[in-house]
């Protein structure tokens, strides 16, 4: 098949949505499909970001697809960027317009719920009442139409899968669960210290790692509070904050003055250095308040790291508490600190959970996930070839640029 994948983020391999697209492209090409990818910078060029950037991307993608409709058998557009194409295709039925498959990582409903709660605590200044109204009238509407007008959908966690299917009354099978995956280079052999008389590593340090943007929805306030409380009680503990896209000064301002000297900030880590980053740390801490299915978390588990996560959708698909990691209540800094201390004080527990985490990730490869996506793309293309209405309203080399 000739497939187009479009997503409204910049082209980069450092995980996130772009990482999902590039990995799907690679695996689909291996199967024998011809795959193009359109990213934000491909479609809008160097245009300065603005308030309506998402809508501009969606509209431009729709026009290009209709102009090049003979080039593709099916298009896979990541929400919310499929809203314009979906509406045009539903209302005007342009002849030959390829079927539209929506992909979504998590639900906007969860984002609204989480951020409203954080705003009440004074921890989400970007989600005041004006921004909440803007979010409802603009961002949420784009997501709604992306889901409503799609022929089929692929969603990366089960909560978003259920919400999308039930809220928009989609027929069974129209919206499907397609988990993200992990690349082979992250399955490394990890060395664990099992010196029963010393809970610290041989160099006297337990190294915690957080990888992700430094945003309130990622639970960074609770991470900072938990780590600040541990510095005085767990000797030799350190925390690396990597890929945060924030300055060292900004990140360290969240921590107590005593804890700051134990925090290492690396705003950007090249993709090829990520396996070594995980290998050089002992415990992965990820207290995010909402997620789809973050690639960094899958990668950390694949390297054999014991992990600690907030018990939220996306995380519960990956972590079985006390087996391959620890789950704590979201927005609970004392519970997070207790979980970290428990792993710090037991090398045997770190090894057991790390090995179980790595074994779990062998079921979350990109080959497996992309096969699930392929099934949806094939269904959509077959439906279009029969000239049937959508369910709800009735190979060669991949190329990098449109």
Secondary structure, DSSP 8 states (H G I E B T S, - for coil): -EEEEE-SS----SSHHHHHHHHHHHHHHHHT-EEEEE-HHHHHTT----TTHHHHHHHHHHHHHHHTGGG-SEEEEETTTTHHHHHHHHHH--TT--EEEEEESS-HHHHHHHHHHHHHTT--GGGSHHHHHHIIIIIHHHHHHHHHT-SEEEESSHHHHHHHHHHTT--TTSEEE----B-GGG---------TT--S-TTS-EEEEEES---GGGTHHHHHHHHHHHHTTSTTEEEEEES--S-HHHHHTTS-HHHHTTEEEES---GGGHHHHHHT-SEEEE--S--S--HHHHHHHHTT-EEEEES-TTTTTT--BTTTBEEE-TT-HHHHHHHHHHHHT-HHHHHHHHHHHHHHHTTSBHHHHHHHHHHHHHHHHHHHHTT--BTTB-----BS--
